[in-house]
Each structure stands twice: as C-alpha cells, then as structure tokens.
Amino acid sequence: MKDMNYYETFIAAAEDCPVKVAEIPKAKNGGKTVPVLQYEMITNHPYQYTQEDVMFEVFAQRNDIPYEQRSIERTKFFSKGQPCLRTSSLGKRYGWGIHHNSQGKVAIYAVESEAYKEFLNDSSLKHVKAMRSSRQ
C-alpha cells in the first residue's frame, strides 16, 4: 500500500474559499457530515492521526464498519485511489488550514489565526492549497 500522507506540509485554504473567518461545520438532517467528522476527529486529537487515519475513520464511521473488521476494510479502502485532505471541505469551504508534521500527523488552524499565518510563512514546510471548488 502506497503512503498517501503528507509530511512537513501545510494545506492552505482554497483560493475560492468563501469565508475569511473559519467556520465549524454543522451536522445536517440530524446526521454528521464528512466535514463534521473530520473536524471533530482532528480538533479533538491534534497531531494524533495521519491523513490516512482521518480519511479511513470517517469512511468507517459513515459506513458502520465494526472495529473488528477495520484492519481488513482499511486495506481494501486504500487499495483504490482515495482523495487527500486537499479535497476536504475544511479547506475548500470552511476556512481551515491543515498542518502535517514530520510524522504525517495533522492539526487544523483557522484561516484568521496567527498560527495559520506562521505556517504560511514557514519556509521549512511544503505549501499547497486546498482544491478549488470552481473550475475557473
């Protein structure tokens, strides 16, 4: 299985992100959306999980995969190409930057925060932007 994690990387909010102050994603129709699950997992456990951990755990929760089957299902999940956190609504729509440390563990930072600005100006990091929502 190919390593899909980023290391020493900062994913800035998308160029066409509609907010200037980060927003916390909200549940819809009584259920937790993918951005809500990602937000909760990352903010409740900063630098505890890798991008792969977050992507798979959200998939597992949304698909009610029992804990006993998660190891097998994780292998199946990553046997096919998966989008990375650059495609997450956290950076595309809600105004969060995602920092990946040297171990590939992630934390998020509000676009208006000092920490976000520091990551943007940190020349030791690789810098990428979240994917744009529009094609322009």
N, C-alpha and C positions, 0 to 999 in steps of 0.2 A: 504494500500500500504506500503510495506516494505521500510525503509530508506536505500538507496543504497550509501549514501555519506560516505566519509572518514572524520575523524576528527583528527587534530593534527598528520597528516601523511605526509610523503614525498615519492613520487614515483620517484625513480632514473631512469636514462636512462637504457635501457636493456643492459645486458651483451654483446650481439652481435650487439649493435648499431654501424653502420658503420662509424659514424663521431666522431671526437674529438672536433670539434667546432660546436656549434649549427647552424642549417640552418633554414631559414624561408621557410616554404612550399610554393610552387608556384602553381598557377592555371594551369590546363591542358585543352587543347582543348577549350579554351575560357570560361571554367566554373570553379567555385570554388570547390575544393575537400573538403572532410571531414576534413583533417588536416588544410587546409587553413581557413575554417570556425571556427574550434576550436581555432586555433592560433589567429585569429583576435578577436574573442569574448573574449578570456582570456587576451590577451595583451592590448586590448583597455579598458578593465574593470577589472583590477586585484582585486581580493578579493571581487568581486561584485556577482559572480554566484557560485552555487554549481556544483558538478559533474553532478547531475541530470539535472540542468538547462542547462548546456552546451550540454549534450547528447540530450535532447529533442529539444532544439532550433535548433541545427544542423539538426536533423531529420525533424523538421517542415519547415525549410528553403529549404531543398533539396526536400521536398515533397509538397511545395507550400500550406501549411496549413494556411488558413486565421486566423487572430488574434482572430476573434470571436469564432472560433472552437477550439482554442488551449487548453483550460482547459479540455474539453471533450477528445480531442485527447491525451493529456498528460496522463490522467488516463488510456486510452486504451494502450498507449505505454508502460507504466510501469506495466501493468497487466501481461505482458510476461517478461521473463528474458531478461536483456539487459547487454551487456558487459560494464565494467567500463573503466575509463581512463587509466588503466594499459595496455589496448589493443590499445590505441591511437598510431598512427604513430609519434606523437610528441616525445614520449619517446622511441619508437621502432626504428625509422628511422632517426629522425631529431635532436636528441641530446638535448632534453628539459626535465628538471625535473619538477614535478608538486607538489606544496605545497598546502596542505589542512589545513586551520587554524582551530581554535576551534569552529567556526560556520559552518565549512564544505565548506567555500568559497575558491576558487582556484586562484592561480597565477602560472606562469611558469618562470623557470630560466634556462639560458644557461648552459650547462654542464661545460664550461670553466670558469664560473663566480665565484667570491668569495662567493656570496650568496649561490650558489649551494653547494660549499664545506662546508659552515657553516651549511646548512641543513643536509648534510650527517653526520656531526659530532655532531649534536644536539641530545643528549641522551633523551630529553624530547619528541621527536617525535617517532612515529612508522615508521619504514623504510621498504619499499617494492620496488621491481624493476618492471619496465615495462616488459611486457611479451616478451620473446624471439621471434624472427622471425623464427628461425630454431628450429628443434626438438632435436638437439644434446644436 
